[in-house]
Structure formats: C-alpha cells, structure tokens
Amino acid sequence: MKRGGPLKRHTPLRAKTGLRRSGPIKPKRKPAKPKDEAAHLERVGRMPCCVTGRSPVVVHHIMHMEGKAKRRDDRYVVPLIPELHNMGNQSVHLLGSERRFLEMHGVDLPAIARRLWEKGLQE
C-alpha cells in the first residue's frame, strides 16, 4: 500500500510541563578507584591461575560474595586462565556461579579472593 505524502498528526502535541533544565546535562562521574585496589588488580593479573598454575590469565571478579555489594568490586578478584574464566565448557561464567565452580573443580574462588586481598593489605 502506497502513501500519498508525509504522515500527518491527527492530534496536537501536548505542552510539556514539569521540570525544567537550568543548563546542559552533566555526565555522571565514576568514582576514582583507590590506588590500593588498582595495585591489587594489577598484582593479581600477574599471578598464575589459581586452579591450574598456568599463565597467561584473566582476572575474574567474584560475582556473589557475603557482605559484598552487588557491584563489581576490584578487591575480590582471582586469576583464571581463559578456559576457566569464560571460554571453556567448565568456565565459571558458563556454570553461572562460584558455587557451581566449587562443586565441579573443588576450588573456593571467594575464599581465595578474600585471602589475596588480605595478603595484599599486609604487604
């Protein structure tokens, strides 16, 4: 079906009321990472895999941990080879949780992450 011209509005636009912007929209700033968290993230990235002992690794942020907010936290991370992180059939992301990873591999990732963070604070 062909149309014979531009679309026409059948009802008038309503006037906008309510909040008025006083100036340009400012982008939200992300809070800066504390230096100790950034240093910890870099240190964990240089470690061998906590399951296989192989390198190179990717840093896995613990998804669910007691007493931790729902946001991704750079304090609770572990080094994993890509096959165990998100590339292989038995990876933590494919399994969906650290609990299932513990059941399959016998490695408690949240406990390792907590120990690595506490060890980094002592250094």
C-alpha positions as CSV (number, residue, x, y, z in Angstrom):
1,M,0.0,0.0,0.0
2,K,1.4,3.3,-1.1
3,R,1.0,6.5,0.9
4,G,0.4,9.7,-0.9
5,G,2.6,12.0,1.1
6,P,4.1,12.7,4.5
7,L,2.4,11.5,7.6
8,K,0.1,13.9,9.3
9,R,-0.7,14.2,13.0
10,H,-4.3,13.8,13.9
11,T,-4.0,15.2,17.5
12,P,-2.0,18.2,18.6
13,L,1.2,17.8,20.7
14,R,0.7,18.4,24.4
15,A,2.7,21.2,26.0
16,K,5.4,19.8,28.2
17,T,5.2,20.8,31.9
18,G,7.1,19.9,34.9
19,L,10.8,20.0,35.5
20,R,12.9,22.5,33.5
21,R,16.5,22.1,32.9
22,S,18.6,25.0,34.0
23,G,21.7,24.2,32.0
24,P,23.4,21.5,30.0
25,I,23.3,17.9,31.3
26,K,26.5,17.0,33.0
27,P,27.7,13.4,32.7
28,K,27.9,11.4,35.9
29,R,31.5,10.8,37.0
30,K,32.6,7.4,38.1
31,P,34.4,7.5,41.4
32,A,38.1,7.1,41.1
33,K,39.5,3.7,42.1
34,P,41.5,3.7,45.2
35,K,45.2,3.2,44.4
36,D,45.4,0.1,46.6
37,E,42.6,-1.5,44.6
38,A,44.2,-0.7,41.3
39,A,47.6,-2.0,42.5
40,H,45.9,-5.2,43.8
41,L,44.1,-5.8,40.4
42,E,47.5,-5.4,38.6
43,R,49.2,-7.8,41.1
44,V,46.6,-10.5,40.7
45,G,46.8,-10.2,36.9
46,R,50.5,-11.1,37.1
47,M,49.9,-14.3,39.1
48,P,49.4,-17.8,37.7
49,C,46.0,-19.3,37.5
50,C,44.7,-20.3,41.0
51,V,43.4,-23.6,39.7
52,T,45.9,-24.9,37.1
53,G,49.0,-22.8,37.9
54,R,49.3,-21.8,34.2
55,S,49.7,-18.4,32.6
56,P,48.5,-16.1,30.9
57,V,45.5,-15.3,33.0
58,V,42.5,-13.0,33.0
59,V,41.2,-11.5,36.2
60,H,37.8,-12.8,37.4
61,H,35.7,-10.6,39.6
62,I,33.8,-12.6,42.2
63,M,30.1,-12.4,41.3
64,H,28.5,-13.3,44.6
65,M,30.1,-12.9,48.0
66,E,28.8,-12.5,51.5
67,G,28.9,-8.9,52.8
68,K,29.7,-7.6,49.3
69,A,27.6,-5.1,47.4
70,K,26.1,-6.1,44.1
71,R,28.6,-4.0,42.2
72,R,31.7,-5.4,40.6
73,D,34.5,-5.0,43.2
74,D,38.2,-4.8,42.3
75,R,39.1,-6.1,45.8
76,Y,37.7,-9.6,45.3
77,V,39.4,-11.0,42.2
78,V,41.2,-14.2,41.3
79,P,43.5,-15.1,38.4
80,L,42.0,-17.7,36.0
81,I,43.1,-19.0,32.6
82,P,40.6,-18.0,29.9
83,E,39.3,-21.6,29.6
84,L,38.2,-21.5,33.2
85,H,37.0,-17.9,33.2
86,N,34.6,-17.7,30.2
87,M,35.9,-19.6,27.2
88,G,35.6,-23.3,28.2
89,N,32.7,-25.7,28.9
90,Q,33.7,-25.7,32.6
91,S,34.2,-22.0,33.0
92,V,32.9,-20.0,35.9
93,H,30.7,-17.8,33.7
94,L,29.2,-20.7,31.8
95,L,28.5,-22.6,35.0
96,G,26.8,-19.4,36.3
97,S,28.2,-19.1,39.8
98,E,31.3,-19.7,42.0
99,R,29.3,-22.3,44.0
100,R,28.9,-24.5,40.9
101,F,32.6,-23.9,40.1
102,L,33.5,-25.1,43.6
103,E,31.3,-28.2,43.1
104,M,33.0,-29.0,39.8
105,H,36.6,-28.1,40.5
106,G,36.9,-28.2,44.3
107,V,38.3,-24.6,44.3
108,D,36.6,-21.9,46.5
109,L,37.1,-18.8,44.5
110,P,35.6,-16.3,47.1
111,A,37.9,-17.6,49.8
112,I,40.9,-17.3,47.5
113,A,39.9,-13.7,46.6
114,R,39.5,-12.8,50.2
115,R,42.9,-14.2,51.1
116,L,44.6,-12.5,48.2
117,W,43.1,-9.1,49.2
118,E,44.1,-9.6,52.9
119,K,47.6,-10.6,51.9
120,G,47.9,-7.6,49.6
121,L,47.0,-5.3,52.6
122,Q,49.7,-6.8,54.7
123,E,52.4,-6.1,52.1
